[in-house]
Amino acid sequence: MIRLFKIRIWFFIAAFELALGLANAQDRQQNVPGQFDYYVLSLSWSPSFCETATGNARHRQCGPRPYSFVVHGLWPQYERGFPASCQVPPPRLDRRIVSSMLDLMPAPGLVFHEWDEHGTCSGLQPREYFDLVRKARAQIKIPPQYDKPTMPLRVTPAQVIDAFISNNKGLTTTDITIDCDRTRLREVRICFNRDLEFRSCSRGTRGSCRTETLIMPPVRGRRMF
């Protein structure tokens, strides 16, 4: 009986040490530039942002230009969780790169933030990373009904997902997820592998919006020619 008890104790200790070793090995992989599983392209519905935003970001993004979907970011992801701020301090971001991205990401502060928090985890140089952001965005066709609506739209998350799937060949329901607050659509998030092919979002990324019916506020300002 004593011998059996000792064997069980030894087995428990060995299993605990193995689990601890695996956890420590996994921890060493956290926030290492270039070590991640896939990307999430986050497209923000700008009119929803402008209803709640304050400060410089609001001043830049919520003026006369009628933004609809804008790029929030291209985020490296793990199958469970995500890396963040992988280089501290981050490599300096050239302002010429910032200026070149303002058609997709309409606030300099957003471009700087996305590089510091997410771009540094890509393992890419700044120009390479933002070229990849542009390439990912170019692969997505915005459904025409969401181009520049002048009246509020009432939608369900399923309708938004279906609209994107209908306009993007190869995109499936597991590759896209919706983010919202209690009343408004905030973001559409699309998952890509590292070669920018559609892939399933991991479970922790899916199903973040639980609201049955959402409002998409109309675009702001006037059309610029």
N, C-alpha and C positions, 0 to 999 in steps of 0.2 A: 504493500500500500504506500509506504514511504517512497519507495523507488518510483512508483507510478506518479506520485505527487511531484517528485523532483523533475521527472521527464516533462510533465505538463508545465511546470514553472519555466524550465529551460526553453520549451517550445514557444511559450508566450513571450519570453524575453527576446528570442531570436526573431519572432514575427514582428515585434515592436521595433527592433533595431533595423530590420529590413524596410519597414514602412517609413521609419524616420529617415533612412538613407535615401529612399526614393523621393521623399518630400524635399530633402535638402538638395538633391540633384535637380528636381524640378524648379526649386527656388532659384538655383543658379542660372536657369534658363530665362527667368523673368526679366523683362526690361533690357534684354540684350539686343542691340540693333541688328536687324535682319533675321532674327529668330522668331518667327511667327507662322501662322498657318494659312491665313487668307486675309482679304481686304473687305471692308464695308465702305461703299460709297454712300454718303449721307447727303440727300438733297433736301434742303430746307424750303418750306413754303414761306417766302418772304413776307407776304401780307399778314400772316399770323404772327411772325416775329415782330413786325412793326406795330402791332396792337399792344405789345407789352414791353418793347425794348426802351431803353433810356441811354443817354450819354452819346459818345462819339459814334458808336456802331449804328445807332438810330439815325444820327445826322447824315451819315454817309449812305446807308442803305435805303432809307425811307424818305428820300427826297423826290424830285420830279420824275426820275426814271422808273418805268413801271416793271419792277422786278417781279417774277413769278417764282419758279423754282431756281434756287441758287445752290452752289456747292457749299455745304457746311464743311465737309472734309472727306479724306480717303484714309480710313483707319485700319492699320494692322490689327489683326485679331488672333487670339488663341482659340482652340476649340472650346475652351472654358476660360472666359475672361479675356483681358486684352492688356498689352503693354502700354506704358505711358511715360513720357519724359525720359527717354532712354539715354540722353546725353545731357549732363548738367555740369557746367552751363552748356547750352546748345550751340552748335556752330553758328556763326553770324550769318544772317540772311540778307543778301544783297537787295537793296531797295528797288533795283531794276527788275528783279524777279517778282517782288511784291506788286509793282506797277503792272507787270505783264499778266497778273492773275485777276485783276480787278473786274474784268468782264464776267468772270465766273464766281468770284468770291468778293463781293462788293464792299469790303471794309478792310483797310490795311491791318487793323488789329486782329481781324479774323485770320488773315494769312499768316501773320507772325505767330499767333497762338497755335494754329494747326501744325505749323512746322515744329514748334517747340515741344508740343505734347505728343503728336502723332508722327510727323514726318521723320523725326530723329529715330524712331523705332523701325523705319523701313529698311535701314542699312544703305540708303541711297544718298547721294549728294543732293543739295537743295534743288539744283536745276533738273536733275533726273527725277526727283520726287514730284515736282510740280508738273513736269512733262507727263508723268504717269497720271496725275490727277486729271489733266486735260484729256488724256487719251481715254480714261475711264468714263469721264462725262460725255465724250463724243460718241461712245457706244450706246448711250441711252437716248431713246426717242421719247420726248414728253408727249403724252396723249394730247391731241389738238384741243380738246375741251378744257384743258388746264393750261393752255398757252398764256393767255392774258385775259381772263374773265373780267368783265366790267361790273358784274353783279355777284353777290355771294352765292356760292354753290353749297347745297346740302348733299352730303355723300355718306356712304358707309365705308368702313375700311375695306370690305370685300370689293366694292365697286372701284375703289382706287387701285387695288391690286389687279383686278381684272383688266382695267384700262391699260395699265402698264404692260401686262402680259400680252394683251392683244396687239400692242404696238412695238413689242420687242421680241423678235423671234428667238426661241430657245429659253426665254425666261419662264420659270415655273413658280408655283405658289410657295415653294419652300425656299426660293432664292430672294424673296422680297418680304419686307416687314414694314409696318406703319408705326410711327410715333405720334402721340397726340396729348393734349391736355384734356380737361373735362368737356370742352366744347369744340376745340379747333384742331384741324390737321396741322401738325408741326413739321413732320419729316417723312420722307420715303427713303428707306435704306435698302440697298441692293448689294448682294454678296458676290464677290468674284474670287477665283483662285489667283495665284500669283502671276498667272499668264493672262489675267483679265478675261477669263471665261466665266460665265455664270456658274455658280455652285450653291449648294444648300447652305443657308445660314445655320450656325450651331444653335442648339436649343436655347441657350441663354440670350441670344440675339432676337429670337422670334417672338411674335405675339405681345409686343410691348403696349399696344393700344387696346383698351377694353371698352371704350365708348362705342355705343351702337351706331349713333348718327353724329356726323361731324360737320362743322362749317368750314368752308374754305373762303376766307374773306377775299374780296376782289383786289386786283392790283391797284397800286396807288399811283398818283401823279398822272402825267400825260405822256403820250408816245413821243419819243425823241426821233427826229429825222436828220 
